[in-house]
Amino acid sequence: MAAFWRSASFMLMGNQHFTKHGYARASKSFDNSCMERSLAGRVCIVTGANSGLGFTCSQELARRGATLYMVCRNEERGRQALEKVKADSGNSNVHLAVCDVSSLASVASFAADWLASSRPCHLLVNNAGVLLSERMTTPEGYEQSFATNALGTAALTQRLMPALLAGAPSRVIIVSSGGMYTETLRLDDLQHASLQPWNGSAAYSRDKRRQVAMTEHLAAAMAGQGVGCYSMHPGWADTEGVRSSIPGFHKAFQDKLRDTQQGADTILWLALEVTCGAGGGGGCCGVAAVKH
């Protein structure tokens, strides 16, 4: 019964706040004075950068002059996205890094190469994520949703922390989901063994709730060290992931969904707003914060 009421409340809240109409209402009081700030000389990493919010975020960071590394799992799709970002932005300092965030070995290899280069990192956008219609297991033995959305995100952030400290003031932004409001924080079943039959939306939402808690932990751990840690969610945005992973939801709400520009604007604001740069952190979602 509790799960039913959480879901019902989520739908009501979503219709009010997470749609393009909610965005239009909220934007009337939005202070966008920081949004054209130059990022020249700033080194930024975006995961899941070849489509959806990650691609739009990459376009906007590149347009503002960032030295950008687009982290993608698939090299071919990543290369296509890279060339489009370069062409659209006129920024030649855009690079592709192939890394599967669901693989701890791939994350470790990418981070090791990064640290060996002595490059700082001024912004890490943890955007890569999956919502699966069936249970899958990675070659390393982890449930795929957990491995991508929670474990890999945590591992990448932790391994890149020396570069983030070197780039201080720097920021970590974790892209959560409004779906996290439908789940409580579950630490007793990290790999969703209790989801029988499989429920990909529930697994995704649980992992997204964990991301918010993870951000709070990171913000506390890095307080006073110049690394700000933030989580946000994009509302209900019309992305390839939504269309393919939850087609029923997309069909029902397609006329109300935000475009990717609207979905990515909070990521961009957190990347650009100077008052976020001194460390600390927290959640940013446009509605009252919910603890776990």
NORPE-V667991 format. One record per residue. N is the residue number from 1. D_FIRST is the distance of its C-alpha to the first C-alpha in whole Angstrom. Layout:
N|D_FIRST, N|D_FIRST
This chain:
1|0, 2|4, 3|5, 4|5, 5|6, 6|9, 7|10, 8|11, 9|12, 10|14, 11|16, 12|17, 13|18, 14|20, 15|21, 16|23, 17|24, 18|24, 19|26, 20|30, 21|30, 22|28, 23|31, 24|33, 25|32, 26|32, 27|35, 28|37, 29|37, 30|37, 31|40, 32|41, 33|45, 34|44, 35|43, 36|47, 37|47, 38|49, 39|48, 40|52, 41|52, 42|48, 43|47, 44|44, 45|41, 46|39, 47|37, 48|35, 49|38, 50|39, 51|37, 52|34, 53|33, 54|36, 55|38, 56|38, 57|38, 58|41, 59|43, 60|43, 61|44, 62|47, 63|48, 64|48, 65|50, 66|48, 67|49, 68|46, 69|45, 70|42, 71|41, 72|40, 73|39, 74|41, 75|45, 76|46, 77|43, 78|43, 79|47, 80|46, 81|44, 82|46, 83|49, 84|48, 85|47, 86|50, 87|52, 88|49, 89|50, 90|53, 91|52, 92|54, 93|52, 94|49, 95|49, 96|46, 97|45, 98|43, 99|41, 100|38, 101|35, 102|33, 103|36, 104|37, 105|41, 106|41, 107|39, 108|42, 109|45, 110|44, 111|44, 112|47, 113|49, 114|48, 115|49, 116|52, 117|53, 118|53, 119|51, 120|49, 121|45, 122|44, 123|41, 124|39, 125|36, 126|33, 127|32, 128|32, 129|29, 130|27, 131|24, 132|25, 133|24, 134|25, 135|25, 136|28, 137|30, 138|33, 139|37, 140|36, 141|33, 142|30, 143|27, 144|28, 145|25, 146|25, 147|29, 148|30, 149|27, 150|27, 151|30, 152|32, 153|32, 154|32, 155|35, 156|37, 157|36, 158|38, 159|41, 160|42, 161|41, 162|45, 163|46, 164|43, 165|45, 166|49, 167|47, 168|46, 169|45, 170|43, 171|39, 172|36, 173|33, 174|30, 175|29, 176|25, 177|22, 178|20, 179|17, 180|17, 181|15, 182|12, 183|13, 184|14, 185|17, 186|17, 187|21, 188|20, 189|20, 190|22, 191|23, 192|20, 193|21, 194|17, 195|17, 196|18, 197|18, 198|19, 199|17, 200|20, 201|18, 202|15, 203|18, 204|20, 205|18, 206|18, 207|21, 208|22, 209|20, 210|22, 211|25, 212|24, 213|24, 214|27, 215|29, 216|29, 217|30, 218|33, 219|34, 220|34, 221|36, 222|38, 223|39, 224|43, 225|44, 226|43, 227|40, 228|38, 229|34, 230|32, 231|29, 232|28, 233|26, 234|27, 235|25, 236|25, 237|28, 238|30, 239|31, 240|32, 241|29, 242|26, 243|29, 244|29, 245|25, 246|23, 247|25, 248|23, 249|22, 250|25, 251|26, 252|24, 253|25, 254|28, 255|30, 256|28, 257|28, 258|30, 259|33, 260|34, 261|36, 262|34, 263|31, 264|34, 265|35, 266|33, 267|34, 268|38, 269|37, 270|36, 271|39, 272|42, 273|41, 274|44, 275|42, 276|39, 277|42, 278|43, 279|40, 280|37, 281|34, 282|30, 283|27, 284|28, 285|26, 286|27, 287|24, 288|23, 289|22, 290|19, 291|20, 292|18
